[in-house]
Amino acid sequence: MPFLVKLGLSAAVLLVAAIAFWFQDSIGQSGPKYAILFLAPFMIAAMWIFPEVTRKDRRPEQGRGSQGKELD
């Protein structure tokens, strides 16, 4: 994922987490408030630490079997 996309997504997660934290605090719920306080930095750190999954094409060439012989 490009750097600017990760940076923008990190900022969006922080903004939404701050709004959700404020909202949960304003209605008096402390449990979900602390869950947000833990999960937002965890999601951001996981996005920056763990690499993006890429897949390699493992199929053989078109028209050939797994042994490299022509298929009928």
LUMLUMDREN-2810 file (N, C-alpha, C; in Angstrom, 1 decimal):
<atoms>
<atom><aa>M</aa><ch>A</ch><at>N</at><xx>0.8</xx><yy>-1.2</yy><zz>0.0</zz></atom>
<atom><aa>M</aa><ch>A</ch><at>CA</at><xx>0.0</xx><yy>0.0</yy><zz>0.0</zz></atom>
<atom><aa>M</aa><ch>A</ch><at>C</at><xx>0.9</xx><yy>1.2</yy><zz>0.0</zz></atom>
<atom><aa>P</aa><ch>A</ch><at>N</at><xx>0.6</xx><yy>2.2</yy><zz>-0.8</zz></atom>
<atom><aa>P</aa><ch>A</ch><at>CA</at><xx>1.4</xx><yy>3.4</yy><zz>-0.9</zz></atom>
<atom><aa>P</aa><ch>A</ch><at>C</at><xx>1.5</xx><yy>4.2</yy><zz>0.5</zz></atom>
<atom><aa>F</aa><ch>A</ch><at>N</at><xx>2.6</xx><yy>4.9</yy><zz>0.7</zz></atom>
<atom><aa>F</aa><ch>A</ch><at>CA</at><xx>2.8</xx><yy>5.6</yy><zz>1.9</zz></atom>
<atom><aa>F</aa><ch>A</ch><at>C</at><xx>1.6</xx><yy>6.6</yy><zz>2.2</zz></atom>
<atom><aa>L</aa><ch>A</ch><at>N</at><xx>1.2</xx><yy>7.4</yy><zz>1.2</zz></atom>
<atom><aa>L</aa><ch>A</ch><at>CA</at><xx>0.2</xx><yy>8.4</yy><zz>1.3</zz></atom>
<atom><aa>L</aa><ch>A</ch><at>C</at><xx>-1.1</xx><yy>7.8</yy><zz>1.7</zz></atom>
<atom><aa>V</aa><ch>A</ch><at>N</at><xx>-1.4</xx><yy>6.6</yy><zz>1.1</zz></atom>
<atom><aa>V</aa><ch>A</ch><at>CA</at><xx>-2.7</xx><yy>5.9</yy><zz>1.5</zz></atom>
<atom><aa>V</aa><ch>A</ch><at>C</at><xx>-2.7</xx><yy>5.5</yy><zz>2.9</zz></atom>
<atom><aa>K</aa><ch>A</ch><at>N</at><xx>-1.6</xx><yy>4.9</yy><zz>3.4</zz></atom>
<atom><aa>K</aa><ch>A</ch><at>CA</at><xx>-1.4</xx><yy>4.5</yy><zz>4.8</zz></atom>
<atom><aa>K</aa><ch>A</ch><at>C</at><xx>-1.5</xx><yy>5.7</yy><zz>5.7</zz></atom>
<atom><aa>L</aa><ch>A</ch><at>N</at><xx>-0.9</xx><yy>6.8</yy><zz>5.3</zz></atom>
<atom><aa>L</aa><ch>A</ch><at>CA</at><xx>-1.0</xx><yy>8.0</yy><zz>6.2</zz></atom>
<atom><aa>L</aa><ch>A</ch><at>C</at><xx>-2.4</xx><yy>8.6</yy><zz>6.2</zz></atom>
<atom><aa>G</aa><ch>A</ch><at>N</at><xx>-3.1</xx><yy>8.6</yy><zz>5.1</zz></atom>
<atom><aa>G</aa><ch>A</ch><at>CA</at><xx>-4.5</xx><yy>9.1</yy><zz>5.1</zz></atom>
<atom><aa>G</aa><ch>A</ch><at>C</at><xx>-5.4</xx><yy>8.2</yy><zz>5.9</zz></atom>
<atom><aa>L</aa><ch>A</ch><at>N</at><xx>-5.2</xx><yy>6.9</yy><zz>5.8</zz></atom>
<atom><aa>L</aa><ch>A</ch><at>CA</at><xx>-6.0</xx><yy>5.9</yy><zz>6.5</zz></atom>
<atom><aa>L</aa><ch>A</ch><at>C</at><xx>-5.7</xx><yy>6.0</yy><zz>8.0</zz></atom>
<atom><aa>S</aa><ch>A</ch><at>N</at><xx>-4.5</xx><yy>6.2</yy><zz>8.4</zz></atom>
<atom><aa>S</aa><ch>A</ch><at>CA</at><xx>-4.1</xx><yy>6.4</yy><zz>9.8</zz></atom>
<atom><aa>S</aa><ch>A</ch><at>C</at><xx>-4.8</xx><yy>7.6</yy><zz>10.4</zz></atom>
<atom><aa>A</aa><ch>A</ch><at>N</at><xx>-4.8</xx><yy>8.7</yy><zz>9.6</zz></atom>
<atom><aa>A</aa><ch>A</ch><at>CA</at><xx>-5.4</xx><yy>9.9</yy><zz>10.1</zz></atom>
<atom><aa>A</aa><ch>A</ch><at>C</at><xx>-6.9</xx><yy>9.8</yy><zz>10.2</zz></atom>
<atom><aa>A</aa><ch>A</ch><at>N</at><xx>-7.5</xx><yy>9.1</yy><zz>9.3</zz></atom>
<atom><aa>A</aa><ch>A</ch><at>CA</at><xx>-9.0</xx><yy>8.8</yy><zz>9.3</zz></atom>
<atom><aa>A</aa><ch>A</ch><at>C</at><xx>-9.3</xx><yy>7.9</yy><zz>10.5</zz></atom>
<atom><aa>V</aa><ch>A</ch><at>N</at><xx>-8.5</xx><yy>6.9</yy><zz>10.8</zz></atom>
<atom><aa>V</aa><ch>A</ch><at>CA</at><xx>-8.8</xx><yy>6.1</yy><zz>11.9</zz></atom>
<atom><aa>V</aa><ch>A</ch><at>C</at><xx>-8.7</xx><yy>6.8</yy><zz>13.2</zz></atom>
<atom><aa>L</aa><ch>A</ch><at>N</at><xx>-7.6</xx><yy>7.7</yy><zz>13.3</zz></atom>
<atom><aa>L</aa><ch>A</ch><at>CA</at><xx>-7.5</xx><yy>8.5</yy><zz>14.5</zz></atom>
<atom><aa>L</aa><ch>A</ch><at>C</at><xx>-8.7</xx><yy>9.5</yy><zz>14.7</zz></atom>
<atom><aa>L</aa><ch>A</ch><at>N</at><xx>-9.1</xx><yy>10.1</yy><zz>13.6</zz></atom>
<atom><aa>L</aa><ch>A</ch><at>CA</at><xx>-10.2</xx><yy>11.0</yy><zz>13.7</zz></atom>
<atom><aa>L</aa><ch>A</ch><at>C</at><xx>-11.5</xx><yy>10.3</yy><zz>14.2</zz></atom>
<atom><aa>V</aa><ch>A</ch><at>N</at><xx>-11.8</xx><yy>9.2</yy><zz>13.5</zz></atom>
<atom><aa>V</aa><ch>A</ch><at>CA</at><xx>-13.0</xx><yy>8.4</yy><zz>13.9</zz></atom>
<atom><aa>V</aa><ch>A</ch><at>C</at><xx>-12.9</xx><yy>7.9</yy><zz>15.3</zz></atom>
<atom><aa>A</aa><ch>A</ch><at>N</at><xx>-11.7</xx><yy>7.5</yy><zz>15.7</zz></atom>
<atom><aa>A</aa><ch>A</ch><at>CA</at><xx>-11.6</xx><yy>7.0</yy><zz>17.1</zz></atom>
<atom><aa>A</aa><ch>A</ch><at>C</at><xx>-11.8</xx><yy>8.1</yy><zz>18.1</zz></atom>
<atom><aa>A</aa><ch>A</ch><at>N</at><xx>-11.3</xx><yy>9.3</yy><zz>17.8</zz></atom>
<atom><aa>A</aa><ch>A</ch><at>CA</at><xx>-11.4</xx><yy>10.4</yy><zz>18.7</zz></atom>
<atom><aa>A</aa><ch>A</ch><at>C</at><xx>-12.9</xx><yy>10.8</yy><zz>18.8</zz></atom>
<atom><aa>I</aa><ch>A</ch><at>N</at><xx>-13.6</xx><yy>10.8</yy><zz>17.7</zz></atom>
<atom><aa>I</aa><ch>A</ch><at>CA</at><xx>-15.1</xx><yy>11.1</yy><zz>17.7</zz></atom>
<atom><aa>I</aa><ch>A</ch><at>C</at><xx>-15.8</xx><yy>10.0</yy><zz>18.5</zz></atom>
<atom><aa>A</aa><ch>A</ch><at>N</at><xx>-15.5</xx><yy>8.8</yy><zz>18.3</zz></atom>
<atom><aa>A</aa><ch>A</ch><at>CA</at><xx>-16.2</xx><yy>7.7</yy><zz>19.0</zz></atom>
<atom><aa>A</aa><ch>A</ch><at>C</at><xx>-15.9</xx><yy>7.7</yy><zz>20.5</zz></atom>
<atom><aa>F</aa><ch>A</ch><at>N</at><xx>-14.6</xx><yy>8.0</yy><zz>20.8</zz></atom>
<atom><aa>F</aa><ch>A</ch><at>CA</at><xx>-14.3</xx><yy>8.1</yy><zz>22.2</zz></atom>
<atom><aa>F</aa><ch>A</ch><at>C</at><xx>-15.1</xx><yy>9.2</yy><zz>22.9</zz></atom>
<atom><aa>W</aa><ch>A</ch><at>N</at><xx>-15.2</xx><yy>10.4</yy><zz>22.3</zz></atom>
<atom><aa>W</aa><ch>A</ch><at>CA</at><xx>-15.9</xx><yy>11.5</yy><zz>22.8</zz></atom>
<atom><aa>W</aa><ch>A</ch><at>C</at><xx>-17.4</xx><yy>11.1</yy><zz>22.9</zz></atom>
<atom><aa>F</aa><ch>A</ch><at>N</at><xx>-18.0</xx><yy>10.5</yy><zz>21.9</zz></atom>
<atom><aa>F</aa><ch>A</ch><at>CA</at><xx>-19.4</xx><yy>10.1</yy><zz>21.9</zz></atom>
<atom><aa>F</aa><ch>A</ch><at>C</at><xx>-19.7</xx><yy>9.1</yy><zz>23.1</zz></atom>
<atom><aa>Q</aa><ch>A</ch><at>N</at><xx>-18.8</xx><yy>8.1</yy><zz>23.2</zz></atom>
<atom><aa>Q</aa><ch>A</ch><at>CA</at><xx>-19.0</xx><yy>7.1</yy><zz>24.2</zz></atom>
<atom><aa>Q</aa><ch>A</ch><at>C</at><xx>-18.9</xx><yy>7.7</yy><zz>25.6</zz></atom>
<atom><aa>D</aa><ch>A</ch><at>N</at><xx>-18.0</xx><yy>8.7</yy><zz>25.8</zz></atom>
<atom><aa>D</aa><ch>A</ch><at>CA</at><xx>-17.9</xx><yy>9.4</yy><zz>27.0</zz></atom>
<atom><aa>D</aa><ch>A</ch><at>C</at><xx>-19.1</xx><yy>10.3</yy><zz>27.3</zz></atom>
<atom><aa>S</aa><ch>A</ch><at>N</at><xx>-19.6</xx><yy>10.9</yy><zz>26.3</zz></atom>
<atom><aa>S</aa><ch>A</ch><at>CA</at><xx>-20.8</xx><yy>11.8</yy><zz>26.5</zz></atom>
<atom><aa>S</aa><ch>A</ch><at>C</at><xx>-22.0</xx><yy>11.0</yy><zz>26.9</zz></atom>
<atom><aa>I</aa><ch>A</ch><at>N</at><xx>-22.2</xx><yy>9.8</yy><zz>26.5</zz></atom>
<atom><aa>I</aa><ch>A</ch><at>CA</at><xx>-23.4</xx><yy>9.0</yy><zz>26.9</zz></atom>
<atom><aa>I</aa><ch>A</ch><at>C</at><xx>-23.1</xx><yy>8.1</yy><zz>28.1</zz></atom>
<atom><aa>G</aa><ch>A</ch><at>N</at><xx>-21.9</xx><yy>8.3</yy><zz>28.7</zz></atom>
<atom><aa>G</aa><ch>A</ch><at>CA</at><xx>-21.6</xx><yy>7.6</yy><zz>29.9</zz></atom>
<atom><aa>G</aa><ch>A</ch><at>C</at><xx>-21.2</xx><yy>6.2</yy><zz>29.9</zz></atom>
<atom><aa>Q</aa><ch>A</ch><at>N</at><xx>-20.7</xx><yy>5.7</yy><zz>28.8</zz></atom>
<atom><aa>Q</aa><ch>A</ch><at>CA</at><xx>-20.3</xx><yy>4.3</yy><zz>28.6</zz></atom>
<atom><aa>Q</aa><ch>A</ch><at>C</at><xx>-18.8</xx><yy>4.2</yy><zz>28.7</zz></atom>
<atom><aa>S</aa><ch>A</ch><at>N</at><xx>-18.3</xx><yy>3.6</yy><zz>29.8</zz></atom>
<atom><aa>S</aa><ch>A</ch><at>CA</at><xx>-16.8</xx><yy>3.6</yy><zz>29.9</zz></atom>
<atom><aa>S</aa><ch>A</ch><at>C</at><xx>-16.1</xx><yy>2.4</yy><zz>29.3</zz></atom>
<atom><aa>G</aa><ch>A</ch><at>N</at><xx>-16.8</xx><yy>1.2</yy><zz>29.2</zz></atom>
<atom><aa>G</aa><ch>A</ch><at>CA</at><xx>-16.2</xx><yy>0.0</yy><zz>28.6</zz></atom>
<atom><aa>G</aa><ch>A</ch><at>C</at><xx>-15.8</xx><yy>0.2</yy><zz>27.2</zz></atom>
<atom><aa>P</aa><ch>A</ch><at>N</at><xx>-16.8</xx><yy>0.6</yy><zz>26.3</zz></atom>
<atom><aa>P</aa><ch>A</ch><at>CA</at><xx>-16.5</xx><yy>0.8</yy><zz>24.9</zz></atom>
<atom><aa>P</aa><ch>A</ch><at>C</at><xx>-15.5</xx><yy>1.9</yy><zz>24.7</zz></atom>
<atom><aa>K</aa><ch>A</ch><at>N</at><xx>-15.5</xx><yy>2.9</yy><zz>25.6</zz></atom>
<atom><aa>K</aa><ch>A</ch><at>CA</at><xx>-14.6</xx><yy>4.0</yy><zz>25.5</zz></atom>
<atom><aa>K</aa><ch>A</ch><at>C</at><xx>-13.2</xx><yy>3.5</yy><zz>25.6</zz></atom>
<atom><aa>Y</aa><ch>A</ch><at>N</at><xx>-12.9</xx><yy>2.6</yy><zz>26.5</zz></atom>
<atom><aa>Y</aa><ch>A</ch><at>CA</at><xx>-11.5</xx><yy>2.1</yy><zz>26.7</zz></atom>
<atom><aa>Y</aa><ch>A</ch><at>C</at><xx>-11.2</xx><yy>1.1</yy><zz>25.6</zz></atom>
<atom><aa>A</aa><ch>A</ch><at>N</at><xx>-12.2</xx><yy>0.4</yy><zz>25.0</zz></atom>
<atom><aa>A</aa><ch>A</ch><at>CA</at><xx>-11.9</xx><yy>-0.5</yy><zz>23.9</zz></atom>
<atom><aa>A</aa><ch>A</ch><at>C</at><xx>-11.5</xx><yy>0.3</yy><zz>22.7</zz></atom>
<atom><aa>I</aa><ch>A</ch><at>N</at><xx>-12.1</xx><yy>1.5</yy><zz>22.5</zz></atom>
<atom><aa>I</aa><ch>A</ch><at>CA</at><xx>-11.7</xx><yy>2.3</yy><zz>21.4</zz></atom>
<atom><aa>I</aa><ch>A</ch><at>C</at><xx>-10.3</xx><yy>2.9</yy><zz>21.6</zz></atom>
<atom><aa>L</aa><ch>A</ch><at>N</at><xx>-10.0</xx><yy>3.2</yy><zz>22.8</zz></atom>
<atom><aa>L</aa><ch>A</ch><at>CA</at><xx>-8.7</xx><yy>3.8</yy><zz>23.2</zz></atom>
<atom><aa>L</aa><ch>A</ch><at>C</at><xx>-7.6</xx><yy>2.7</yy><zz>22.9</zz></atom>
<atom><aa>F</aa><ch>A</ch><at>N</at><xx>-7.9</xx><yy>1.4</yy><zz>23.0</zz></atom>
<atom><aa>F</aa><ch>A</ch><at>CA</at><xx>-6.9</xx><yy>0.4</yy><zz>22.8</zz></atom>
<atom><aa>F</aa><ch>A</ch><at>C</at><xx>-6.9</xx><yy>0.0</yy><zz>21.3</zz></atom>
<atom><aa>L</aa><ch>A</ch><at>N</at><xx>-8.1</xx><yy>-0.1</yy><zz>20.7</zz></atom>
<atom><aa>L</aa><ch>A</ch><at>CA</at><xx>-8.1</xx><yy>-0.7</yy><zz>19.3</zz></atom>
<atom><aa>L</aa><ch>A</ch><at>C</at><xx>-7.6</xx><yy>0.2</yy><zz>18.2</zz></atom>
<atom><aa>A</aa><ch>A</ch><at>N</at><xx>-7.9</xx><yy>1.5</yy><zz>18.4</zz></atom>
<atom><aa>A</aa><ch>A</ch><at>CA</at><xx>-7.4</xx><yy>2.5</yy><zz>17.3</zz></atom>
<atom><aa>A</aa><ch>A</ch><at>C</at><xx>-5.9</xx><yy>2.4</yy><zz>17.1</zz></atom>
<atom><aa>P</aa><ch>A</ch><at>N</at><xx>-5.1</xx><yy>2.6</yy><zz>18.2</zz></atom>
<atom><aa>P</aa><ch>A</ch><at>CA</at><xx>-3.6</xx><yy>2.5</yy><zz>17.9</zz></atom>
<atom><aa>P</aa><ch>A</ch><at>C</at><xx>-3.2</xx><yy>1.1</yy><zz>17.5</zz></atom>
<atom><aa>F</aa><ch>A</ch><at>N</at><xx>-3.9</xx><yy>0.1</yy><zz>18.0</zz></atom>
<atom><aa>F</aa><ch>A</ch><at>CA</at><xx>-3.6</xx><yy>-1.3</yy><zz>17.5</zz></atom>
<atom><aa>F</aa><ch>A</ch><at>C</at><xx>-3.8</xx><yy>-1.4</yy><zz>16.0</zz></atom>
<atom><aa>M</aa><ch>A</ch><at>N</at><xx>-4.9</xx><yy>-0.9</yy><zz>15.5</zz></atom>
<atom><aa>M</aa><ch>A</ch><at>CA</at><xx>-5.2</xx><yy>-1.0</yy><zz>14.1</zz></atom>
<atom><aa>M</aa><ch>A</ch><at>C</at><xx>-4.2</xx><yy>-0.3</yy><zz>13.3</zz></atom>
<atom><aa>I</aa><ch>A</ch><at>N</at><xx>-3.8</xx><yy>0.9</yy><zz>13.7</zz></atom>
<atom><aa>I</aa><ch>A</ch><at>CA</at><xx>-2.8</xx><yy>1.7</yy><zz>13.0</zz></atom>
<atom><aa>I</aa><ch>A</ch><at>C</at><xx>-1.5</xx><yy>1.0</yy><zz>13.0</zz></atom>
<atom><aa>A</aa><ch>A</ch><at>N</at><xx>-1.0</xx><yy>0.5</yy><zz>14.2</zz></atom>
<atom><aa>A</aa><ch>A</ch><at>CA</at><xx>0.3</xx><yy>-0.1</yy><zz>14.3</zz></atom>
<atom><aa>A</aa><ch>A</ch><at>C</at><xx>0.3</xx><yy>-1.4</yy><zz>13.4</zz></atom>
<atom><aa>A</aa><ch>A</ch><at>N</at><xx>-0.8</xx><yy>-2.2</yy><zz>13.4</zz></atom>
<atom><aa>A</aa><ch>A</ch><at>CA</at><xx>-0.8</xx><yy>-3.4</yy><zz>12.6</zz></atom>
<atom><aa>A</aa><ch>A</ch><at>C</at><xx>-0.7</xx><yy>-3.1</yy><zz>11.1</zz></atom>
<atom><aa>M</aa><ch>A</ch><at>N</at><xx>-1.4</xx><yy>-2.0</yy><zz>10.7</zz></atom>
<atom><aa>M</aa><ch>A</ch><at>CA</at><xx>-1.3</xx><yy>-1.6</yy><zz>9.3</zz></atom>
<atom><aa>M</aa><ch>A</ch><at>C</at><xx>0.1</xx><yy>-1.2</yy><zz>8.8</zz></atom>
<atom><aa>W</aa><ch>A</ch><at>N</at><xx>0.9</xx><yy>-0.6</yy><zz>9.7</zz></atom>
<atom><aa>W</aa><ch>A</ch><at>CA</at><xx>2.2</xx><yy>-0.2</yy><zz>9.4</zz></atom>
<atom><aa>W</aa><ch>A</ch><at>C</at><xx>3.3</xx><yy>-1.3</yy><zz>9.6</zz></atom>
<atom><aa>I</aa><ch>A</ch><at>N</at><xx>3.0</xx><yy>-2.2</yy><zz>10.5</zz></atom>
<atom><aa>I</aa><ch>A</ch><at>CA</at><xx>4.0</xx><yy>-3.3</yy><zz>10.8</zz></atom>
<atom><aa>I</aa><ch>A</ch><at>C</at><xx>3.9</xx><yy>-4.5</yy><zz>9.8</zz></atom>
<atom><aa>F</aa><ch>A</ch><at>N</at><xx>2.7</xx><yy>-5.0</yy><zz>9.7</zz></atom>
<atom><aa>F</aa><ch>A</ch><at>CA</at><xx>2.5</xx><yy>-6.2</yy><zz>8.9</zz></atom>
<atom><aa>F</aa><ch>A</ch><at>C</at><xx>2.5</xx><yy>-5.9</yy><zz>7.4</zz></atom>
<atom><aa>P</aa><ch>A</ch><at>N</at><xx>3.2</xx><yy>-6.7</yy><zz>6.6</zz></atom>
<atom><aa>P</aa><ch>A</ch><at>CA</at><xx>3.3</xx><yy>-6.4</yy><zz>5.1</zz></atom>
<atom><aa>P</aa><ch>A</ch><at>C</at><xx>1.9</xx><yy>-6.8</yy><zz>4.5</zz></atom>
<atom><aa>E</aa><ch>A</ch><at>N</at><xx>1.7</xx><yy>-6.2</yy><zz>3.3</zz></atom>
<atom><aa>E</aa><ch>A</ch><at>CA</at><xx>0.5</xx><yy>-6.5</yy><zz>2.5</zz></atom>
<atom><aa>E</aa><ch>A</ch><at>C</at><xx>0.7</xx><yy>-7.9</yy><zz>1.9</zz></atom>
<atom><aa>V</aa><ch>A</ch><at>N</at><xx>-0.3</xx><yy>-8.6</yy><zz>1.8</zz></atom>
<atom><aa>V</aa><ch>A</ch><at>CA</at><xx>-0.3</xx><yy>-10.0</yy><zz>1.2</zz></atom>
<atom><aa>V</aa><ch>A</ch><at>C</at><xx>-0.3</xx><yy>-9.9</yy><zz>-0.3</zz></atom>
<atom><aa>T</aa><ch>A</ch><at>N</at><xx>0.7</xx><yy>-10.5</yy><zz>-0.9</zz></atom>
<atom><aa>T</aa><ch>A</ch><at>CA</at><xx>0.7</xx><yy>-10.6</yy><zz>-2.4</zz></atom>
<atom><aa>T</aa><ch>A</ch><at>C</at><xx>0.7</xx><yy>-12.1</yy><zz>-2.8</zz></atom>
<atom><aa>R</aa><ch>A</ch><at>N</at><xx>0.0</xx><yy>-12.3</yy><zz>-3.9</zz></atom>
<atom><aa>R</aa><ch>A</ch><at>CA</at><xx>0.0</xx><yy>-13.7</yy><zz>-4.3</zz></atom>
<atom><aa>R</aa><ch>A</ch><at>C</at><xx>0.7</xx><yy>-13.9</yy><zz>-5.7</zz></atom>
<atom><aa>K</aa><ch>A</ch><at>N</at><xx>1.4</xx><yy>-15.0</yy><zz>-5.8</zz></atom>
<atom><aa>K</aa><ch>A</ch><at>CA</at><xx>2.1</xx><yy>-15.3</yy><zz>-7.0</zz></atom>
<atom><aa>K</aa><ch>A</ch><at>C</at><xx>1.2</xx><yy>-16.3</yy><zz>-7.8</zz></atom>
<atom><aa>D</aa><ch>A</ch><at>N</at><xx>1.3</xx><yy>-16.1</yy><zz>-9.1</zz></atom>
<atom><aa>D</aa><ch>A</ch><at>CA</at><xx>0.5</xx><yy>-17.0</yy><zz>-10.0</zz></atom>
<atom><aa>D</aa><ch>A</ch><at>C</at><xx>1.2</xx><yy>-18.3</yy><zz>-10.1</zz></atom>
<atom><aa>R</aa><ch>A</ch><at>N</at><xx>0.6</xx><yy>-19.4</yy><zz>-9.6</zz></atom>
<atom><aa>R</aa><ch>A</ch><at>CA</at><xx>1.3</xx><yy>-20.7</yy><zz>-9.6</zz></atom>
<atom><aa>R</aa><ch>A</ch><at>C</at><xx>0.7</xx><yy>-21.6</yy><zz>-10.7</zz></atom>
<atom><aa>R</aa><ch>A</ch><at>N</at><xx>-0.1</xx><yy>-21.1</yy><zz>-11.5</zz></atom>
<atom><aa>R</aa><ch>A</ch><at>CA</at><xx>-0.7</xx><yy>-21.9</yy><zz>-12.6</zz></atom>
<atom><aa>R</aa><ch>A</ch><at>C</at><xx>0.4</xx><yy>-22.1</yy><zz>-13.7</zz></atom>
<atom><aa>P</aa><ch>A</ch><at>N</at><xx>0.4</xx><yy>-23.3</yy><zz>-14.3</zz></atom>
<atom><aa>P</aa><ch>A</ch><at>CA</at><xx>1.3</xx><yy>-23.6</yy><zz>-15.4</zz></atom>
<atom><aa>P</aa><ch>A</ch><at>C</at><xx>0.9</xx><yy>-22.8</yy><zz>-16.6</zz></atom>
<atom><aa>E</aa><ch>A</ch><at>N</at><xx>1.7</xx><yy>-22.8</yy><zz>-17.6</zz></atom>
<atom><aa>E</aa><ch>A</ch><at>CA</at><xx>1.4</xx><yy>-22.0</yy><zz>-18.9</zz></atom>
<atom><aa>E</aa><ch>A</ch><at>C</at><xx>0.1</xx><yy>-22.6</yy><zz>-19.5</zz></atom>
<atom><aa>Q</aa><ch>A</ch><at>N</at><xx>-0.6</xx><yy>-21.7</yy><zz>-20.2</zz></atom>
<atom><aa>Q</aa><ch>A</ch><at>CA</at><xx>-1.8</xx><yy>-22.1</yy><zz>-20.8</zz></atom>
<atom><aa>Q</aa><ch>A</ch><at>C</at><xx>-1.6</xx><yy>-23.3</yy><zz>-21.8</zz></atom>
<atom><aa>G</aa><ch>A</ch><at>N</at><xx>-2.4</xx><yy>-24.3</yy><zz>-21.7</zz></atom>
<atom><aa>G</aa><ch>A</ch><at>CA</at><xx>-2.3</xx><yy>-25.4</yy><zz>-22.7</zz></atom>
<atom><aa>G</aa><ch>A</ch><at>C</at><xx>-1.4</xx><yy>-26.5</yy><zz>-22.2</zz></atom>
<atom><aa>R</aa><ch>A</ch><at>N</at><xx>-0.7</xx><yy>-26.4</yy><zz>-21.1</zz></atom>
<atom><aa>R</aa><ch>A</ch><at>CA</at><xx>0.2</xx><yy>-27.4</yy><zz>-20.6</zz></atom>
<atom><aa>R</aa><ch>A</ch><at>C</at><xx>-0.3</xx><yy>-27.9</yy><zz>-19.2</zz></atom>
<atom><aa>G</aa><ch>A</ch><at>N</at><xx>0.0</xx><yy>-29.2</yy><zz>-19.0</zz></atom>
<atom><aa>G</aa><ch>A</ch><at>CA</at><xx>-0.4</xx><yy>-29.8</yy><zz>-17.8</zz></atom>
<atom><aa>G</aa><ch>A</ch><at>C</at><xx>0.7</xx><yy>-29.6</yy><zz>-16.7</zz></atom>
<atom><aa>S</aa><ch>A</ch><at>N</at><xx>0.5</xx><yy>-30.2</yy><zz>-15.6</zz></atom>
<atom><aa>S</aa><ch>A</ch><at>CA</at><xx>1.5</xx><yy>-30.0</yy><zz>-14.5</zz></atom>
<atom><aa>S</aa><ch>A</ch><at>C</at><xx>2.9</xx><yy>-30.6</yy><zz>-14.8</zz></atom>
<atom><aa>Q</aa><ch>A</ch><at>N</at><xx>2.9</xx><yy>-31.5</yy><zz>-15.7</zz></atom>
<atom><aa>Q</aa><ch>A</ch><at>CA</at><xx>4.2</xx><yy>-32.1</yy><zz>-16.1</zz></atom>
<atom><aa>Q</aa><ch>A</ch><at>C</at><xx>4.8</xx><yy>-31.4</yy><zz>-17.3</zz></atom>
<atom><aa>G</aa><ch>A</ch><at>N</at><xx>4.2</xx><yy>-30.4</yy><zz>-17.8</zz></atom>
<atom><aa>G</aa><ch>A</ch><at>CA</at><xx>4.8</xx><yy>-29.7</yy><zz>-19.0</zz></atom>
<atom><aa>G</aa><ch>A</ch><at>C</at><xx>4.4</xx><yy>-30.3</yy><zz>-20.3</zz></atom>
<atom><aa>K</aa><ch>A</ch><at>N</at><xx>3.5</xx><yy>-31.3</yy><zz>-20.3</zz></atom>
<atom><aa>K</aa><ch>A</ch><at>CA</at><xx>3.1</xx><yy>-32.0</yy><zz>-21.5</zz></atom>
<atom><aa>K</aa><ch>A</ch><at>C</at><xx>1.9</xx><yy>-31.3</yy><zz>-22.1</zz></atom>
<atom><aa>E</aa><ch>A</ch><at>N</at><xx>1.8</xx><yy>-31.4</yy><zz>-23.4</zz></atom>
<atom><aa>E</aa><ch>A</ch><at>CA</at><xx>0.6</xx><yy>-30.8</yy><zz>-24.1</zz></atom>
<atom><aa>E</aa><ch>A</ch><at>C</at><xx>-0.6</xx><yy>-31.5</yy><zz>-23.7</zz></atom>
<atom><aa>L</aa><ch>A</ch><at>N</at><xx>-1.7</xx><yy>-30.8</yy><zz>-23.4</zz></atom>
<atom><aa>L</aa><ch>A</ch><at>CA</at><xx>-3.0</xx><yy>-31.4</yy><zz>-23.1</zz></atom>
<atom><aa>L</aa><ch>A</ch><at>C</at><xx>-3.8</xx><yy>-31.5</yy><zz>-24.4</zz></atom>
<atom><aa>D</aa><ch>A</ch><at>N</at><xx>-4.6</xx><yy>-32.6</yy><zz>-24.5</zz></atom>
<atom><aa>D</aa><ch>A</ch><at>CA</at><xx>-5.4</xx><yy>-32.8</yy><zz>-25.7</zz></atom>
<atom><aa>D</aa><ch>A</ch><at>C</at><xx>-6.7</xx><yy>-32.0</yy><zz>-25.6</zz></atom>
</atoms>
